[in-house]
Amino acid sequence: MAYRRTERVIQRLSARRDAIVAAARALASEQGMDAVQIAPVAERAAIAAGTVYRYFPSKTDLVNALVAAVSERELAAMRAAADAAPGPLSALAAAVVTFAARAVQDRRLAWAVIAEPVDAEIGVVRLGYRQALAGEFETRLRAAIAGGHLPEQDAAHAAQAVVGALLEGLIGPLARDVGGDAAKLREAVQMLTLFTLRGLGIVDARARGLVVQTALPTADERAA
């Protein structure tokens, strides 16, 4: 008779996998992607290295799982912020602000996931993250265009441009330690959001109003 895992066993295995990914995330947030190695992750998760290998046969598998987990979390936060906005244009602004703010509030992790030099295999997962980001922005762009809030434009191409502008704009702040100056972080987020909204055809005064009315996520919200 084939062995069938009980619900309790499945939950325990899932919890252990989550703990391993959480340990990898903590190391990447503290020291960058180079720190995500099997042995240090096992030590952080308080399990044997052999156990980590049973879930992730190689470092590439582990890093891919980390990037996938971070991307899923960030996309969910963007969607929640956009869905809570009162209209399609403010939803677009909320998505942009949320992505940028969460990135600068956990700069080392964002740098590790977005731009830190990595093996080519990991770059494939990053590309998937970029495509998912573009898809989310495209959804918001189409809604704003359909409502007459934005000029007619190719939403798919515009969404790709938004992702490129945000990622390239974030590389500078993320590549260096800018300290914990909240005012500077807020300024960086607002500048990127204004640049993005202007590029989509929103006049400056209205763009500034959208940025002002969109609240940046707090540290507690970022950690959630």
Backbone torsions as a table, in degrees:
resi	resn	phi	psi	omega
1	MET	NA	130.8	-178.6
2	ALA	-68.2	141.0	178.6
3	TYR	-72.7	130.7	177.8
4	ARG	-116.0	125.7	-179.5
5	ARG	-70.2	135.2	176.6
6	THR	-76.7	164.2	179.0
7	GLU	-59.2	-38.1	-179.3
8	ARG	-65.4	-41.1	179.2
9	VAL	-65.0	-43.1	179.0
10	ILE	-61.0	-42.5	178.9
11	GLN	-64.3	-40.0	179.8
12	ARG	-66.2	-41.9	178.4
13	LEU	-64.4	-40.9	179.1
14	SER	-65.3	-40.8	179.8
15	ALA	-64.6	-39.2	179.1
16	ARG	-66.8	-40.9	177.3
17	ARG	-62.0	-43.6	178.3
18	ASP	-61.5	-38.2	179.9
19	ALA	-66.2	-37.0	178.0
20	ILE	-65.6	-45.7	179.5
21	VAL	-64.5	-38.3	178.2
22	ALA	-63.8	-38.6	177.9
23	ALA	-65.5	-41.1	177.4
24	ALA	-63.1	-40.8	179.0
25	ARG	-62.7	-42.9	180.0
26	ALA	-62.3	-42.3	178.9
27	LEU	-65.8	-43.0	178.7
28	ALA	-63.8	-37.2	-180.0
29	SER	-68.1	-31.2	-178.4
30	GLU	-88.2	-39.2	-169.2
31	GLN	-129.8	-4.5	-178.0
32	GLY	95.8	174.8	-173.2
33	MET	-67.2	-27.5	178.9
34	ASP	-60.6	-25.6	-178.2
35	ALA	-77.7	-12.6	-178.4
36	VAL	-81.6	84.4	177.2
37	GLN	-120.7	157.1	-174.3
38	ILE	-57.6	-50.3	-175.6
39	ALA	-63.3	-50.6	178.0
40	PRO	-61.5	-36.4	178.1
41	VAL	-65.6	-42.1	178.1
42	ALA	-61.2	-43.7	179.0
43	GLU	-62.2	-43.9	-179.3
44	ARG	-64.6	-36.9	-179.6
45	ALA	-83.6	-4.1	179.5
46	ALA	60.7	43.7	175.5
47	ILE	-135.9	171.4	180.0
48	ALA	-76.2	148.5	178.3
49	ALA	-58.5	-36.2	179.1
50	GLY	-60.9	-32.5	177.9
51	THR	-66.7	-41.4	177.8
52	VAL	-60.9	-42.3	-179.4
53	TYR	-63.1	-29.3	178.9
54	ARG	-67.2	-30.3	178.9
55	TYR	-90.2	-36.8	-176.4
56	PHE	-134.8	99.0	-174.7
57	PRO	-61.0	-20.8	-179.3
58	SER	-144.4	166.7	175.7
59	LYS	-61.1	-38.3	179.4
60	THR	-59.5	-42.7	177.9
61	ASP	-61.2	-41.6	-179.2
62	LEU	-66.5	-45.8	-179.4
63	VAL	-65.5	-39.1	177.2
64	ASN	-60.3	-41.5	178.4
65	ALA	-65.4	-37.6	178.3
66	LEU	-64.1	-48.9	-179.6
67	VAL	-61.3	-41.3	179.3
68	ALA	-63.2	-40.8	-179.2
69	ALA	-67.2	-42.7	179.5
70	VAL	-65.3	-43.5	-178.7
71	SER	-63.9	-41.1	178.8
72	GLU	-61.8	-41.4	-179.6
73	ARG	-66.8	-43.9	-178.3
74	GLU	-68.7	-39.9	178.4
75	LEU	-64.2	-38.9	178.2
76	ALA	-63.7	-40.2	178.8
77	ALA	-65.4	-40.7	177.2
78	MET	-61.5	-45.7	-178.5
79	ARG	-64.3	-41.5	-179.3
80	ALA	-63.0	-42.9	-179.8
81	ALA	-66.1	-43.4	-179.3
82	ALA	-66.7	-41.8	-178.8
83	ASP	-65.4	-26.4	-179.3
84	ALA	-83.7	-9.1	-178.0
85	ALA	-74.3	153.4	-175.1
86	PRO	-75.4	-16.5	-177.9
87	GLY	-155.7	171.5	-175.5
88	PRO	-64.4	-34.6	-179.2
89	LEU	-73.9	-43.0	177.3
90	SER	-67.8	-28.1	175.8
91	ALA	-65.6	-41.6	176.9
92	LEU	-61.6	-46.8	179.2
93	ALA	-61.6	-40.4	-179.8
94	ALA	-63.7	-38.9	178.8
95	ALA	-64.4	-43.2	179.7
96	VAL	-64.7	-49.4	-178.5
97	VAL	-60.7	-44.1	-177.3
98	THR	-62.8	-46.0	179.0
99	PHE	-61.0	-49.2	-177.0
100	ALA	-65.7	-43.3	-177.0
101	ALA	-65.4	-43.5	-179.8
102	ARG	-66.0	-32.9	177.7
103	ALA	-66.3	-47.4	-176.5
104	VAL	-74.2	-21.8	178.6
105	GLN	-79.2	-18.2	173.4
106	ASP	-132.7	66.8	-166.2
107	ARG	-62.0	-44.0	-175.4
108	ARG	-66.1	-41.4	178.6
109	LEU	-65.6	-43.8	179.8
110	ALA	-61.8	-41.7	177.8
111	TRP	-61.4	-42.5	-179.5
112	ALA	-62.8	-41.3	-175.8
113	VAL	-79.6	-33.2	-173.2
114	ILE	-93.6	-45.9	-164.4
115	ALA	-135.2	-11.2	-178.7
116	GLU	-63.3	134.8	179.3
117	PRO	-55.8	129.6	-177.6
118	VAL	-141.5	174.9	177.3
119	ASP	-66.3	156.3	-177.3
120	ALA	-59.5	-35.3	-178.4
121	GLU	-61.9	-36.5	179.8
122	ILE	-72.6	-30.9	178.3
123	GLY	-60.2	-29.2	178.5
124	VAL	-64.5	-41.9	178.8
125	VAL	-66.5	-39.3	176.2
126	ARG	-59.7	-40.1	178.8
127	LEU	-61.4	-39.5	176.8
128	GLY	-61.9	-38.1	177.1
129	TYR	-63.4	-45.0	178.6
130	ARG	-60.3	-41.7	179.9
131	GLN	-65.5	-37.9	178.1
132	ALA	-67.3	-39.9	176.1
133	LEU	-61.0	-46.2	179.6
134	ALA	-60.9	-39.3	178.7
135	GLY	-62.9	-40.0	178.5
136	GLU	-65.8	-44.6	178.7
137	PHE	-66.8	-35.8	179.5
138	GLU	-61.9	-41.3	177.9
139	THR	-58.7	-44.7	-179.2
140	ARG	-69.6	-37.5	179.0
141	LEU	-64.4	-44.6	-179.1
142	ARG	-61.3	-39.6	179.6
143	ALA	-65.4	-41.9	-179.8
144	ALA	-68.0	-38.3	178.4
145	ILE	-67.1	-44.6	-179.4
146	ALA	-61.9	-32.0	179.7
147	GLY	-84.2	2.5	179.6
148	GLY	76.0	18.5	-178.5
149	HIS	-90.9	-14.9	179.6
150	LEU	-131.8	153.5	174.7
151	PRO	-62.7	153.5	175.3
152	GLU	-60.0	134.2	-179.4
153	GLN	-164.3	165.5	177.8
154	ASP	-76.8	105.2	-174.0
155	ALA	-62.8	-36.4	-178.3
156	ALA	-66.4	-45.8	178.9
157	HIS	-68.3	-39.8	178.8
158	ALA	-62.7	-39.0	179.6
159	ALA	-63.6	-41.4	176.9
160	GLN	-62.0	-39.0	179.1
161	ALA	-66.3	-37.5	177.6
162	VAL	-61.9	-46.6	179.5
163	VAL	-61.0	-45.2	180.0
164	GLY	-60.8	-44.2	-179.5
165	ALA	-63.3	-43.3	-178.3
166	LEU	-67.3	-45.9	-178.0
167	LEU	-66.5	-43.9	178.8
168	GLU	-67.1	-38.7	179.0
169	GLY	-66.3	-29.5	-178.7
170	LEU	-83.1	-21.1	-176.5
171	ILE	-58.9	-43.2	178.5
172	GLY	-57.3	-57.7	179.1
173	PRO	-60.6	-33.4	-175.9
174	LEU	-81.6	-25.3	-175.5
175	ALA	-77.2	-14.4	179.4
176	ARG	-130.0	159.3	179.4
177	ASP	-83.6	106.5	-179.6
178	VAL	-96.8	8.8	176.7
179	GLY	77.2	-171.9	-177.0
180	GLY	-102.8	28.1	-179.4
181	ASP	-70.5	105.7	-176.3
182	ALA	-62.8	-36.6	-178.8
183	ALA	-64.3	-41.7	179.5
184	LYS	-67.2	-38.8	178.8
185	LEU	-64.8	-43.6	179.4
186	ARG	-63.3	-40.7	179.2
187	GLU	-62.2	-41.7	179.7
188	ALA	-63.2	-42.7	179.5
189	VAL	-64.7	-45.5	-179.0
190	GLN	-64.8	-39.1	179.1
191	MET	-62.6	-45.2	-179.7
192	LEU	-64.6	-40.6	-179.9
193	THR	-66.4	-43.7	177.8
194	LEU	-60.5	-45.4	179.8
195	PHE	-58.7	-44.4	-178.5
196	THR	-64.6	-47.0	-178.0
197	LEU	-65.5	-39.4	176.9
198	ARG	-62.3	-42.1	-179.3
199	GLY	-63.3	-24.7	179.6
200	LEU	-87.6	-3.1	174.9
201	GLY	103.8	14.6	178.4
202	ILE	-90.9	127.1	-177.9
203	VAL	-63.5	154.4	-168.5
204	ASP	-57.0	-47.0	-176.1
205	ALA	-60.4	-43.5	179.8
206	ARG	-68.5	-38.9	178.9
207	ALA	-61.0	-43.9	179.0
208	ARG	-62.3	-39.2	178.3
209	GLY	-63.1	-40.3	178.4
210	LEU	-64.2	-39.6	179.8
211	VAL	-67.5	-42.0	-178.3
212	VAL	-63.7	-40.8	-175.2
213	GLN	-79.4	-11.1	-179.3
214	THR	-94.5	115.4	-177.6
215	ALA	-76.5	137.7	175.2
216	LEU	-76.3	142.9	178.0
217	PRO	-64.7	142.4	177.6
218	THR	-76.6	170.4	178.4
219	ALA	-60.4	-38.6	179.8
220	ASP	-66.0	-40.6	178.1
221	GLU	-66.0	-36.6	178.4
222	ARG	-64.6	-35.9	-177.9
223	ALA	-78.6	-16.9	-176.4
224	ALA	-67.0	NA	NA
